[in-house]
C-alpha cells in the first residue's frame, strides 16, 4: 500500500488536469505537500480555475478549518448559479 501511495505522490496528473473542463475550485492548505511550481502550472494550464489557500492548515484542512472550507465551497457553488 505504501508503494502505491508513493507512486501517486510522485506522479504528475497534469495531463488529466488539462482534460477537465468544468468549473473547478482548487483549495490549498497553507502547508501543502503540492509544490508551488505545480500549483502555478495547474493554474497556467487552466486560467479559469478558482484557487484559494486556507491559512493555518496542513493536509487535513477539512478537519482543521471545516467552517472556512465550507464557506469557500458555498461561495464557489453559489457563484456558478
Biopython code that builds the backbone (N, CA, C, O; Angstrom):
import numpy as np
from Bio.PDB.StructureBuilder import StructureBuilder

atoms = [
    (1, "UNK", "N", (0.825, -1.194, 0.000)),
    (1, "UNK", "CA", (0.000, 0.000, 0.000)),
    (1, "UNK", "C", (0.872, 1.262, 0.000)),
    (1, "UNK", "O", (0.585, 2.222, -0.715)),
    (2, "UNK", "N", (1.919, 1.251, 0.794)),
    (2, "UNK", "CA", (2.804, 2.408, 0.852)),
    (2, "UNK", "C", (3.403, 2.678, -0.518)),
    (2, "UNK", "O", (3.530, 3.834, -0.920)),
    (3, "UNK", "N", (3.771, 1.628, -1.240)),
    (3, "UNK", "CA", (4.359, 1.797, -2.568)),
    (3, "UNK", "C", (3.353, 2.451, -3.518)),
    (3, "UNK", "O", (3.720, 3.340, -4.286)),
    (4, "UNK", "N", (2.098, 2.023, -3.476)),
    (4, "UNK", "CA", (1.107, 2.622, -4.382)),
    (4, "UNK", "C", (0.840, 4.079, -4.026)),
    (4, "UNK", "O", (0.630, 4.901, -4.917)),
    (5, "UNK", "N", (0.846, 4.409, -2.740)),
    (5, "UNK", "CA", (0.676, 5.804, -2.335)),
    (5, "UNK", "C", (1.863, 6.644, -2.775)),
    (5, "UNK", "O", (1.692, 7.778, -3.222)),
    (6, "UNK", "N", (3.043, 6.104, -2.652)),
    (6, "UNK", "CA", (4.247, 6.828, -3.073)),
    (6, "UNK", "C", (4.213, 7.090, -4.576)),
    (6, "UNK", "O", (4.599, 8.169, -5.026)),
    (7, "UNK", "N", (3.757, 6.118, -5.350)),
    (7, "UNK", "CA", (3.655, 6.311, -6.806)),
    (7, "UNK", "C", (2.712, 7.458, -7.129)),
    (7, "UNK", "O", (3.015, 8.283, -7.990)),
    (8, "UNK", "N", (1.582, 7.519, -6.455)),
    (8, "UNK", "CA", (0.630, 8.609, -6.708)),
    (8, "UNK", "C", (1.189, 9.953, -6.280)),
    (8, "UNK", "O", (0.916, 10.965, -6.926)),
    (9, "UNK", "N", (1.960, 9.987, -5.214)),
    (9, "UNK", "CA", (2.531, 11.244, -4.744)),
    (9, "UNK", "C", (3.616, 11.755, -5.684)),
    (9, "UNK", "O", (3.860, 12.960, -5.750)),
    (10, "UNK", "N", (4.264, 10.857, -6.405)),
    (10, "UNK", "CA", (5.358, 11.257, -7.284)),
    (10, "UNK", "C", (4.921, 11.446, -8.727)),
    (10, "UNK", "O", (5.644, 12.064, -9.508)),
    (11, "UNK", "N", (3.778, 10.939, -9.093)),
    (11, "UNK", "CA", (3.309, 11.003, -10.469)),
    (11, "UNK", "C", (2.639, 12.327, -10.746)),
    (11, "UNK", "O", (1.916, 12.852, -9.899)),
    (12, "UNK", "N", (2.870, 12.865, -11.912)),
    (12, "UNK", "CA", (2.209, 14.105, -12.319)),
    (12, "UNK", "C", (0.832, 13.774, -12.901)),
    (12, "UNK", "O", (0.686, 12.832, -13.679)),
    (13, "UNK", "N", (-0.147, 14.542, -12.522)),
    (13, "UNK", "CA", (-1.501, 14.371, -13.042)),
    (13, "UNK", "C", (-1.898, 15.534, -13.948)),
    (13, "UNK", "O", (-3.087, 15.757, -14.177)),
    (14, "UNK", "N", (-0.926, 16.273, -14.462)),
    (14, "UNK", "CA", (-1.230, 17.448, -15.275)),
    (14, "UNK", "C", (-1.956, 17.084, -16.568)),
    (14, "UNK", "O", (-2.787, 17.859, -17.040)),
    (15, "UNK", "N", (-1.662, 15.931, -17.144)),
    (15, "UNK", "CA", (-2.367, 15.532, -18.371)),
    (15, "UNK", "C", (-3.858, 15.376, -18.082)),
    (15, "UNK", "O", (-4.697, 15.860, -18.842)),
    (16, "UNK", "N", (-4.181, 14.710, -16.995)),
    (16, "UNK", "CA", (-5.591, 14.546, -16.617)),
    (16, "UNK", "C", (-6.217, 15.892, -16.267)),
    (16, "UNK", "O", (-7.378, 16.149, -16.584)),
    (17, "UNK", "N", (-5.438, 16.744, -15.610)),
    (17, "UNK", "CA", (-5.917, 18.064, -15.210)),
    (17, "UNK", "C", (-6.384, 18.872, -16.421)),
    (17, "UNK", "O", (-7.408, 19.553, -16.360)),
    (18, "UNK", "N", (-5.639, 18.795, -17.512)),
    (18, "UNK", "CA", (-5.994, 19.583, -18.697)),
    (18, "UNK", "C", (-7.243, 19.050, -19.382)),
    (18, "UNK", "O", (-7.822, 19.742, -20.220)),
    (19, "UNK", "N", (-7.668, 17.849, -19.050)),
    (19, "UNK", "CA", (-8.856, 17.267, -19.667)),
    (19, "UNK", "C", (-10.143, 17.653, -18.945)),
    (19, "UNK", "O", (-11.234, 17.406, -19.459)),
    (20, "UNK", "N", (-10.034, 18.244, -17.780)),
    (20, "UNK", "CA", (-11.201, 18.688, -17.022)),
    (20, "UNK", "C", (-11.640, 20.030, -17.580)),
    (20, "UNK", "O", (-10.829, 20.944, -17.724)),
    (21, "UNK", "N", (-12.935, 20.151, -17.899)),
    (21, "UNK", "CA", (-13.384, 21.426, -18.465)),
    (21, "UNK", "C", (-14.571, 22.031, -17.711)),
    (21, "UNK", "O", (-15.229, 22.941, -18.216)),
    (22, "UNK", "N", (-14.841, 21.533, -16.522)),
    (22, "UNK", "CA", (-15.915, 22.114, -15.720)),
    (22, "UNK", "C", (-15.323, 23.132, -14.741)),
    (22, "UNK", "O", (-14.120, 23.112, -14.482)),
    (23, "UNK", "N", (-16.156, 24.017, -14.198)),
    (23, "UNK", "CA", (-15.655, 24.965, -13.200)),
    (23, "UNK", "C", (-14.997, 24.209, -12.043)),
    (23, "UNK", "O", (-15.517, 23.197, -11.573)),
    (24, "UNK", "N", (-13.859, 24.709, -11.599)),
    (24, "UNK", "CA", (-13.083, 23.993, -10.590)),
    (24, "UNK", "C", (-12.561, 24.954, -9.540)),
    (24, "UNK", "O", (-12.068, 26.040, -9.847)),
    (25, "UNK", "N", (-12.683, 24.529, -8.298)),
    (25, "UNK", "CA", (-12.111, 25.260, -7.170)),
    (25, "UNK", "C", (-10.956, 24.428, -6.627)),
    (25, "UNK", "O", (-11.150, 23.279, -6.231)),
    (26, "UNK", "N", (-9.772, 24.994, -6.606)),
    (26, "UNK", "CA", (-8.606, 24.339, -6.017)),
    (26, "UNK", "C", (-8.408, 24.956, -4.639)),
    (26, "UNK", "O", (-8.165, 26.156, -4.510)),
    (27, "UNK", "N", (-8.514, 24.121, -3.617)),
    (27, "UNK", "CA", (-8.341, 24.578, -2.240)),
    (27, "UNK", "C", (-7.023, 24.011, -1.731)),
    (27, "UNK", "O", (-6.825, 22.797, -1.687)),
    (28, "UNK", "N", (-6.140, 24.905, -1.354)),
    (28, "UNK", "CA", (-4.811, 24.506, -0.900)),
    (28, "UNK", "C", (-4.645, 24.756, 0.587)),
    (28, "UNK", "O", (-5.138, 25.745, 1.129)),
    (29, "UNK", "N", (-3.946, 23.848, 1.227)),
    (29, "UNK", "CA", (-3.574, 24.061, 2.618)),
    (29, "UNK", "C", (-2.375, 25.000, 2.653)),
    (29, "UNK", "O", (-1.580, 25.035, 1.714)),
    (30, "UNK", "N", (-2.251, 25.743, 3.714)),
    (30, "UNK", "CA", (-1.103, 26.643, 3.846)),
    (30, "UNK", "C", (0.199, 25.839, 3.816)),
    (30, "UNK", "O", (1.187, 26.269, 3.221)),
    (31, "UNK", "N", (0.191, 24.687, 4.451)),
    (31, "UNK", "CA", (1.362, 23.801, 4.457)),
    (31, "UNK", "C", (1.065, 22.622, 3.532)),
    (31, "UNK", "O", (0.943, 21.484, 3.984)),
    (32, "UNK", "N", (0.954, 22.898, 2.263)),
    (32, "UNK", "CA", (0.591, 21.882, 1.286)),
    (32, "UNK", "C", (1.794, 21.055, 0.884)),
    (32, "UNK", "O", (2.926, 21.537, 0.897)),
    (33, "UNK", "N", (1.540, 19.804, 0.525)),
    (33, "UNK", "CA", (2.626, 18.970, 0.012)),
    (33, "UNK", "C", (2.739, 19.089, -1.501)),
    (33, "UNK", "O", (3.633, 18.498, -2.106)),
    (34, "UNK", "N", (1.835, 19.852, -2.118)),
    (34, "UNK", "CA", (1.918, 20.100, -3.561)),
    (34, "UNK", "C", (2.882, 21.268, -3.764)),
    (34, "UNK", "O", (2.657, 22.356, -3.235)),
    (35, "UNK", "N", (3.940, 21.051, -4.516)),
    (35, "UNK", "CA", (4.914, 22.133, -4.727)),
    (35, "UNK", "C", (4.270, 23.349, -5.394)),
    (35, "UNK", "O", (3.400, 23.214, -6.255)),
    (36, "UNK", "N", (4.713, 24.533, -4.981)),
    (36, "UNK", "CA", (4.159, 25.776, -5.524)),
    (36, "UNK", "C", (4.277, 25.830, -7.040)),
    (36, "UNK", "O", (3.386, 26.357, -7.706)),
    (37, "UNK", "N", (5.365, 25.291, -7.601)),
    (37, "UNK", "CA", (5.550, 25.291, -9.057)),
    (37, "UNK", "C", (4.460, 24.475, -9.743)),
    (37, "UNK", "O", (3.999, 24.831, -10.828)),
    (38, "UNK", "N", (4.049, 23.376, -9.105)),
    (38, "UNK", "CA", (2.996, 22.546, -9.700)),
    (38, "UNK", "C", (1.652, 23.265, -9.664)),
    (38, "UNK", "O", (0.881, 23.192, -10.621)),
    (39, "UNK", "N", (1.375, 23.951, -8.575)),
    (39, "UNK", "CA", (0.133, 24.731, -8.488)),
    (39, "UNK", "C", (0.139, 25.829, -9.541)),
    (39, "UNK", "O", (-0.867, 26.051, -10.215)),
    (40, "UNK", "N", (1.262, 26.515, -9.685)),
    (40, "UNK", "CA", (1.368, 27.561, -10.700)),
    (40, "UNK", "C", (1.117, 26.996, -12.094)),
    (40, "UNK", "O", (0.436, 27.620, -12.907)),
    (41, "UNK", "N", (1.661, 25.830, -12.365)),
    (41, "UNK", "CA", (1.458, 25.190, -13.669)),
    (41, "UNK", "C", (-0.002, 24.794, -13.867)),
    (41, "UNK", "O", (-0.542, 24.951, -14.962)),
    (42, "UNK", "N", (-0.640, 24.286, -12.823)),
    (42, "UNK", "CA", (-2.063, 23.934, -12.913)),
    (42, "UNK", "C", (-2.891, 25.161, -13.291)),
    (42, "UNK", "O", (-3.753, 25.097, -14.168)),
    (43, "UNK", "N", (-2.622, 26.260, -12.627)),
    (43, "UNK", "CA", (-3.387, 27.480, -12.883)),
    (43, "UNK", "C", (-3.045, 28.073, -14.247)),
    (43, "UNK", "O", (-3.906, 28.671, -14.892)),
    (44, "UNK", "N", (-1.817, 27.919, -14.688)),
    (44, "UNK", "CA", (-1.438, 28.402, -16.017)),
    (44, "UNK", "C", (-2.164, 27.588, -17.100)),
    (44, "UNK", "O", (-2.620, 28.144, -18.099)),
    (45, "UNK", "N", (-2.263, 26.292, -16.895)),
    (45, "UNK", "CA", (-2.912, 25.425, -17.877)),
    (45, "UNK", "C", (-4.423, 25.634, -17.933)),
    (45, "UNK", "O", (-5.041, 25.428, -18.977)),
    (46, "UNK", "N", (-5.011, 26.039, -16.827)),
    (46, "UNK", "CA", (-6.456, 26.277, -16.768)),
    (46, "UNK", "C", (-6.702, 27.588, -16.036)),
    (46, "UNK", "O", (-7.053, 27.580, -14.856)),
    (47, "UNK", "N", (-6.519, 28.723, -16.727)),
    (47, "UNK", "CA", (-6.603, 30.026, -16.062)),
    (47, "UNK", "C", (-7.977, 30.363, -15.488)),
    (47, "UNK", "O", (-8.084, 31.252, -14.643)),
    (48, "UNK", "N", (-9.017, 29.680, -15.922)),
    (48, "UNK", "CA", (-10.347, 29.972, -15.372)),
    (48, "UNK", "C", (-10.591, 29.265, -14.037)),
    (48, "UNK", "O", (-11.658, 29.418, -13.442)),
    (49, "UNK", "N", (-9.631, 28.510, -13.576)),
    (49, "UNK", "CA", (-9.743, 27.818, -12.297)),
    (49, "UNK", "C", (-9.713, 28.820, -11.151)),
    (49, "UNK", "O", (-8.934, 29.773, -11.164)),
    (50, "UNK", "N", (-10.558, 28.597, -10.174)),
    (50, "UNK", "CA", (-10.551, 29.406, -8.961)),
    (50, "UNK", "C", (-9.680, 28.690, -7.939)),
    (50, "UNK", "O", (-9.800, 27.480, -7.752)),
    (51, "UNK", "N", (-8.812, 29.435, -7.284)),
    (51, "UNK", "CA", (-7.963, 28.815, -6.271)),
    (51, "UNK", "C", (-7.946, 29.662, -5.016)),
    (51, "UNK", "O", (-8.149, 30.875, -5.060)),
    (52, "UNK", "N", (-7.700, 29.004, -3.897)),
    (52, "UNK", "CA", (-7.584, 29.694, -2.623)),
    (52, "UNK", "C", (-6.731, 28.858, -1.691)),
    (52, "UNK", "O", (-6.608, 27.644, -1.854)),
    (53, "UNK", "N", (-6.150, 29.518, -0.722)),
    (53, "UNK", "CA", (-5.362, 28.846, 0.306)),
    (53, "UNK", "C", (-6.005, 29.132, 1.653)),
    (53, "UNK", "O", (-6.408, 30.260, 1.937)),
    (54, "UNK", "N", (-6.094, 28.108, 2.470)),
    (54, "UNK", "CA", (-6.683, 28.271, 3.796)),
    (54, "UNK", "C", (-5.550, 28.355, 4.818)),
    (54, "UNK", "O", (-4.785, 27.404, 4.983)),
    (55, "UNK", "N", (-5.444, 29.495, 5.502)),
    (55, "UNK", "CA", (-4.357, 29.682, 6.474)),
    (55, "UNK", "C", (-4.444, 28.685, 7.633)),
    (55, "UNK", "O", (-5.513, 28.165, 7.953)),
    (56, "UNK", "N", (-3.304, 28.441, 8.239)),
    (56, "UNK", "CA", (-3.201, 27.608, 9.447)),
    (56, "UNK", "C", (-3.713, 26.192, 9.222)),
    (56, "UNK", "O", (-4.347, 25.610, 10.102)),
    (57, "UNK", "N", (-3.436, 25.632, 8.034)),
    (57, "UNK", "CA", (-3.869, 24.269, 7.745)),
    (57, "UNK", "C", (-2.734, 23.457, 7.137)),
    (57, "UNK", "O", (-1.778, 23.989, 6.573)),
    (58, "UNK", "N", (-2.883, 22.163, 7.275)),
    (58, "UNK", "CA", (-1.995, 21.199, 6.641)),
    (58, "UNK", "C", (-2.827, 20.303, 5.740)),
    (58, "UNK", "O", (-3.851, 20.723, 5.201)),
    (59, "UNK", "N", (-2.382, 19.077, 5.585)),
    (59, "UNK", "CA", (-3.034, 18.138, 4.667)),
    (59, "UNK", "C", (-4.517, 17.924, 4.993)),
    (59, "UNK", "O", (-5.326, 17.755, 4.081)),
    (60, "UNK", "N", (-4.878, 17.928, 6.262)),
    (60, "UNK", "CA", (-6.262, 17.662, 6.668)),
    (60, "UNK", "C", (-7.047, 18.951, 6.883)),
    (60, "UNK", "O", (-7.699, 19.123, 7.912)),
    (61, "UNK", "N", (-6.981, 19.848, 5.914)),
    (61, "UNK", "CA", (-7.627, 21.151, 6.087)),
    (61, "UNK", "C", (-9.120, 21.027, 6.325)),
    (61, "UNK", "O", (-9.714, 21.884, 6.979)),
    (62, "UNK", "N", (-9.740, 19.967, 5.803)),
    (62, "UNK", "CA", (-11.175, 19.766, 6.021)),
    (62, "UNK", "C", (-11.481, 19.461, 7.492)),
    (62, "UNK", "O", (-12.603, 19.680, 7.950)),
    (63, "UNK", "N", (-10.494, 18.960, 8.225)),
    (63, "UNK", "CA", (-10.665, 18.713, 9.655)),
    (63, "UNK", "C", (-10.180, 19.898, 10.491)),
    (63, "UNK", "O", (-10.711, 20.159, 11.571)),
    (64, "UNK", "N", (-9.185, 20.602, 9.996)),
    (64, "UNK", "CA", (-8.566, 21.691, 10.752)),
    (64, "UNK", "C", (-9.364, 22.993, 10.682)),
    (64, "UNK", "O", (-9.433, 23.730, 11.666)),
    (65, "UNK", "N", (-9.964, 23.279, 9.530)),
    (65, "UNK", "CA", (-10.723, 24.515, 9.337)),
    (65, "UNK", "C", (-12.020, 24.216, 8.567)),
    (65, "UNK", "O", (-12.236, 24.777, 7.492)),
    (66, "UNK", "N", (-12.881, 23.346, 9.099)),
    (66, "UNK", "CA", (-14.076, 22.944, 8.343)),
    (66, "UNK", "C", (-15.018, 24.109, 8.016)),
    (66, "UNK", "O", (-15.615, 24.126, 6.939)),
    (67, "UNK", "N", (-15.160, 25.062, 8.907)),
    (67, "UNK", "CA", (-16.072, 26.185, 8.646)),
    (67, "UNK", "C", (-15.551, 27.053, 7.501)),
    (67, "UNK", "O", (-16.332, 27.521, 6.672)),
    (68, "UNK", "N", (-14.251, 27.267, 7.455)),
    (68, "UNK", "CA", (-13.653, 28.072, 6.386)),
    (68, "UNK", "C", (-13.809, 27.345, 5.053)),
    (68, "UNK", "O", (-14.164, 27.962, 4.048)),
    (69, "UNK", "N", (-13.550, 26.060, 5.039)),
    (69, "UNK", "CA", (-13.707, 25.278, 3.817)),
    (69, "UNK", "C", (-15.163, 25.276, 3.371)),
    (69, "UNK", "O", (-15.448, 25.456, 2.188)),
    (70, "UNK", "N", (-16.067, 25.078, 4.289)),
    (70, "UNK", "CA", (-17.500, 25.062, 3.964)),
    (70, "UNK", "C", (-17.926, 26.390, 3.341)),
    (70, "UNK", "O", (-18.638, 26.402, 2.336)),
    (71, "UNK", "N", (-17.503, 27.485, 3.919)),
    (71, "UNK", "CA", (-17.855, 28.809, 3.382)),
    (71, "UNK", "C", (-17.274, 28.996, 1.985)),
    (71, "UNK", "O", (-17.938, 29.542, 1.104)),
    (72, "UNK", "N", (-16.040, 28.548, 1.778)),
    (72, "UNK", "CA", (-15.409, 28.676, 0.458)),
    (72, "UNK", "C", (-16.160, 27.853, -0.586)),
    (72, "UNK", "O", (-16.379, 28.313, -1.706)),
    (73, "UNK", "N", (-16.549, 26.648, -0.217)),
    (73, "UNK", "CA", (-17.300, 25.803, -1.150)),
    (73, "UNK", "C", (-18.661, 26.410, -1.473)),
    (73, "UNK", "O", (-19.088, 26.411, -2.627)),
    (74, "UNK", "N", (-19.335, 26.919, -0.458)),
    (74, "UNK", "CA", (-20.635, 27.560, -0.702)),
    (74, "UNK", "C", (-20.504, 28.764, -1.622)),
    (74, "UNK", "O", (-21.291, 28.924, -2.555)),
    (75, "UNK", "N", (-19.519, 29.606, -1.366)),
    (75, "UNK", "CA", (-19.295, 30.784, -2.220)),
    (75, "UNK", "C", (-19.033, 30.367, -3.661)),
    (75, "UNK", "O", (-19.583, 30.950, -4.595)),
    (76, "UNK", "N", (-18.197, 29.363, -3.835)),
    (76, "UNK", "CA", (-17.866, 28.893, -5.181)),
    (76, "UNK", "C", (-19.115, 28.355, -5.875)),
    (76, "UNK", "O", (-19.401, 28.724, -7.014)),
    (77, "UNK", "N", (-19.850, 27.494, -5.201)),
    (77, "UNK", "CA", (-21.041, 26.891, -5.815)),
    (77, "UNK", "C", (-22.129, 27.917, -6.092)),
    (77, "UNK", "O", (-22.801, 27.844, -7.121)),
    (78, "UNK", "N", (-22.309, 28.867, -5.193)),
    (78, "UNK", "CA", (-23.306, 29.916, -5.425)),
    (78, "UNK", "C", (-22.911, 30.787, -6.617)),
    (78, "UNK", "O", (-23.774, 31.305, -7.325)),
    (79, "UNK", "N", (-21.631, 30.945, -6.831)),
    (79, "UNK", "CA", (-21.154, 31.720, -7.965)),
    (79, "UNK", "C", (-21.400, 31.044, -9.307)),
    (79, "UNK", "O", (-21.341, 31.690, -10.353)),
    (80, "UNK", "N", (-21.675, 29.749, -9.278)),
    (80, "UNK", "CA", (-21.953, 29.013, -10.514)),
    (80, "UNK", "C", (-23.405, 29.156, -10.957)),
    (80, "UNK", "O", (-23.739, 28.912, -12.116)),
    (81, "UNK", "N", (-24.251, 29.549, -10.034)),
    (81, "UNK", "CA", (-25.693, 29.614, -10.332)),
    (81, "UNK", "C", (-26.028, 30.775, -11.247)),
    (81, "UNK", "O", (-27.193, 30.971, -11.595)),
]
sb = StructureBuilder()
sb.init_structure("model")
sb.init_model(0)
sb.init_chain("A")
sb.init_seg("    ")
for serial, (resi, resn, name, xyz) in enumerate(atoms, 1):
    if name == "N":
        sb.init_residue(resn, " ", resi, " ")
    sb.init_atom(name, np.array(xyz, "f"), 0.0, 1.0, " ", f" {name:<3s}", serial, name[0])
structure = sb.get_structure()
